[in-house]
């Protein structure tokens, strides 16, 4: 078929005089400017469809006749909001050269601001010939038309009544992040109307927001809400990509999370969610996946970027094969200016049009790999983020690893990035779970030094380039891995429901079942597990840095030992709000700990406490004490399991704080230190308490008994 089989005359318009076209479809007077990048194509067509036409029989093709610098563009009259559309690209099919143009395939606009419909998986959506199981070597071009199998881009009206919305602008030091999934959060929530459960509107419902505000978190970090699709191997097993790390569109919200049934309604609903959360002082951070797309490798489907210009959008080797540092089949090539621009445009769009407050970058190392494929902290994309007047003003959080060579880069991102601190996660798990298990089996646990480093903000990782302790996103559990409750209830993963013979998911969990695998009705097992959870949660919320709570951990949520439920859109992943008494106690404990954190600014400092003298009376900004109340000195290496961390605040006009950590399995007589100027200590929380309570009268520095494997926090009264 000739690329001009269905010609439509397009009169000259604004776009035809513009050699710097605006990507995507931009509404202007009388129609729309349309532009798409396909640098190696010979021709590109815009394909218009009537609303409701899933089969695609209404397709009208309009050649984009203008071309400059690889962009194809035109002014198209008559286009209005609600128009459904795709593209077709004509050009060479030469897989070994990275060229895979196939005009039989409809392609999504990389800049589509809304997407309607789902990928209907079948041979039709592959650019190459595949068998009945959709397998093929990627070499032979397919002539099957994907018209009835592809979702459509939808032109939207970006106007929205924000009613004076003001971003909360929470400081990093006061932030407490809550990592949540739109569907999981309210799918079972009894206070949310059934028709809103699992949606943007459900997350913003007063019953849902009340939980967040009473808990005391300052931000929700949402698993991907960019439009995504499901991998074909999951579709064949009757499962879905529940987490959403399989992006189909970087500018469009995921329509299935909207209670609204039309694309424009989904856009407005997500904006309304942000507005309502902002009204309660809660920031919205998006987990974004710019490292790869849903097209998988060269033997994957042709949905958008691969059919437009594979050589521009993806990292390829000299044979036209994908260089995969993501584990998902492909890697976007942010070395290419068009790709870098697309990602930056997407980020700005979500800040400016959706008012989001920041981003967590999935597999962020992949975004900073340069010409030699090594990670470069001064990669042009990372420099652009740091200097852009819009993006440099929001929170930027890196997942500081990918699966490529030398992909683990914790602590190596440039300021002002914050980073998920996996070293924190591992150290805290090891101290309160693995080491306690070792002691119970009469083996020596690890020392305190690494835990102390993590409590104090991980200066070994973030002490350079003036990054400060708020560069560390501290976490014990996240969406990927065991929940906190499962860390203390399972020795091994139980991922059989994922259909991969329990091969998926990490085998290194740092977990311990406390004597029984899975649920137990043994009172001692339950007591030991809940104490361990409180120790983990208490450490997280009392450490210097920015804490991140895995949604549901404040309720003791279990995933039945599944540490990789990425494909479980069911009760395995959904939060169950029908709480047992111990779960309510844990919720109250978590809320109390957040209030303690907010009341003691010394626990959330923006600059490093280094043990410096800060007052003439000898007060140091931070001091480590042993069980006898004297400075630790060289006792760090002597196998001690107890330490006291005193952080002075009076010199800054704050209360001082004392943390007492006992990682041993026996009660210990501890002498509270006689820090300069301190007259009394007031106990705010003890992890041996099943729920918060009054710590009693203040005590003077001196001996107290600290329970086995427990954590305490005191406020110190200073007169200095």
Residue, then its C-alpha position, 0 to 999 in steps of 0.5 A: x500500500x502506498x503511504x498516500x493511499x488515503x490522501x487528505x489535503x492539509x492547508x498551510x498552517x502554523x506548524x508548516x512554518x515552524x522548524x521547531x515543532x511542538x511534539x504531540x498534538x497541540x490544540x490551536x485555533x481551527x485545529x491542531x498542530x501535530x508532530x512526531x519524531x521518526x528520524x529514519x522513516x520515509x513517511x509518517x501518517x496521522x490516523x484519525x478514528x471516531x470515538x467508540x470505534x474499537x475495530x478501527x473501521x473509521x480510520x482516516x489517514x493524513x500524511x504529515x508532509x512537513x519534515x525537519x530534523x527528523x520531525x514529521x509535522x502538519x497543521x490539521x484543521x478540525x481536530x478538537x479535544x476528544x479526537x482519537x488517533x495513532x500514527x503509521x510509519x513507513x520506511x526500511x525494514x532492516x533489523x540488523x541495522x536497527x530499522x523496523x518500520x512497518x506501516x501495517x502497525x498502528x503506533x501510539x504517540x509518545x506524547x499522547x496525553x490520554x490513552x483509550x483502550x487496551x492492547x489486545x494481545x495477538x500476532x497483530x501487534x508484533x512488527x515481525x512474524x510470530x507463532x501462535x504463542x507470539x514467539x518469533x526471531x524478530x527478522x521477518x516483517x509481518x503484514x498483519x494490520x494491528x488496527x483492531x488491537x491497539x489502544x488510541x491516543x486521545x486529544x485532551x483539554x488540559x484546562x482544569x479548575x485548580x481552585x487556588x491549589x498551593x503545593x504543600x512544599x514540605x521540607x525534606x527534613x520534615x518529610x515522611x513518605x508513604x509508598x502506596x499503590x492506587x488500587x491496593x490502598x482502597x480496593x477493600x476500604x469499607x469507608x470508600x464507596x464501592x464504585x470509587x475503591x481502587x481509583x484516584x477518586x478513592x485515594x482522595x476520598x475523605x475516609x482514605x485521606x483521614x488515614x494518611x493525615x491521622x498517621x502523620x505522613x507528609x507525602x504519598x509516593x505512588x507506584x506508576x500511574x503512567x499508562x501501562x500495559x501487561x507483558x504477554x507472558x502474564x496475559x497468557x497466564x491470566x495475570x496482569x502487571x499489577x505494579x505498572x512498571x511497563x509504560x505505554x505512555x509517559x504523558x497519559x494517566x493509567x485509565x483503569x485507575x479512574x472511576x471516570x469512564x472516559x479519557x478526559x475524565x481520567x485526566x481530570x480525576x487524577x488532577x482532582x486527587x492531587x488537589x484534594x491531597x494538597x488541601x490536606x497538606x500531603x504531597x504527591x510523588x510519582x514513581x516514574x519508569x523512564x528506563x524502559x518501555x512496554x515494547x520489551x526486546x526486539x522480539x517484543x511488540x511494536x506499539x510506539x517507539x520501536x516502530x517510529x524510530x528504534x535507533x533513536x529511542x533505544x540503546x542498540x548494539x552494532x547488530x541492532x539488538x537491544x542493550x538491556x540494563x533494565x531486565x525488561x528487554x530494552x533500555x531507553x537511550x537518554x543520550x539521544x536529544x529527542x529521547x532526553x527531551x521527551x523525558x524532560x517534557x513528560x516530567x515538566x508536564x506532570x509538574x505543571x499540568x498535574x501539580x505533582x511534587x516530585x518523582x522517584x526514578x525507577x532504575x535511575x542508573x539506566x538514565x545516567x549511562x553515558x557514551x561508554x555505557x558507564x554511569x555518569x553523575x554529570x550525564x546531560x539528563x541529570x544536569x538538565x534535571x538539576x538546572x531546569x527551573x521547574x524540575x529542580x524545584x521538586x523532589x527528585x528521588x533515585x532508585x540508585x541501581x539497574x541490572x547492568x554492569x556496575x549498576x549498584x550506585x547508592x550514594x553516587x547521584x549528584x545533589x539535589x537527588x535523594x536516594x533509596x538507601x538499600x544499605x540502610x534497609x539491609x543493616x536495619x534488617x540484619x540487626x533486628x532480625x538476622x542478628x537476633x536469630x543468630x543469638x537465639x541459636x547461640x551464635x554471635x550477632x554483628x556489631x553496632x557500627x553499621x547500624x549506628x552509621x545508618x541511625x545517624x544518616x549514612x554519612x559514609x554514603x551521602x557525606x560528599x558534595x554537601x548532600x546532607x543526611x536528607x539525601x538518604x531515603x531510609x526504608x525497611x520494606x518497599x513494594x518490592x520484597x517482603x512486607x515488614x510483617x512478612x520479614x518476621x514471619x517467613x524464612x523463605x519466599x512463597x511466590x508460587x502464585x506468580x506462576x514462575x515455580x517460585x524462581x522470581x523474587x529475591x532469595x536474600x531477604x534478611x528474614x526470620x520466621x521466629x520458629x513457625x513459617x507463616x501465620x501462628x497462634x503461638x502467643x510467644x511467637x506472636x509477641x516476638x514478631x510484633x516486638x521485631x516489627x516495632x523495632x524495625x518501625x521505630x528505627x525507621x522513624x527515629x533515624x536521621x534521613x527521610x523515612x519511607x513507610x511501605x503502605x500497610x506496614x503500619x497495619x502489619x499487612x502480610x502478602x502471605x510470604x510473596x516477596x514479588x507480587x507484581x502480578x497479584x491484583x487481589x487480596x495478596x496485594x490489597x490492604x485489608x482494613x479489618x484490623x485485629x487488636x495487635x494491628x490497631x496497636x501497631x497503627x497507633x504505635x506508628x502514628x505515635x512515632x511520627x509525632x515523636x519524630x516531628x516533635x524532636x527536630x534533632x532526629x531529622x537534621x538537615x546537616x551532619x551531627x559530627x560530634x563537634x563541641x557546640x557549647x562552652x559547657x562541653x556539649x557536643x552535637x552528637x555523642x555515642x555512649x555505652x551501657x555504663x553511660x560513658x563514651x563508647x570509645x573503642x568498644x565498637x569492635x568488642x561485640x557490644x549489642x547496646x549503644x546510646x545515641x545522644x543528639x543535642x538540641x538545646x544549642x539550637x533551641x530544640x529538645x535533645x534526644x536520647x536513643x537507647x538501642x539494645x540488640x541483645x537477647x537479655x535485659x541490660x542495666x543501662x546508665x543514662x548518660x550525664x550529658x552536659x546540662x541534662x537534668x532529666x530524661x523523659x521516656x517517650x516510647x519503648x518498643x517493648x510497649x505493645x501500644x503507646x503509653x505515658x512513659x511516667x515521670x522524668x528520670x535523672x541520669x542514672x541506671x535503668x533496665x532496658x528490655x531485651x531486643x528493644x529500642x527506646x527514645x527519651x527527650x532530654x531536658x537541658x539547662x545549658 
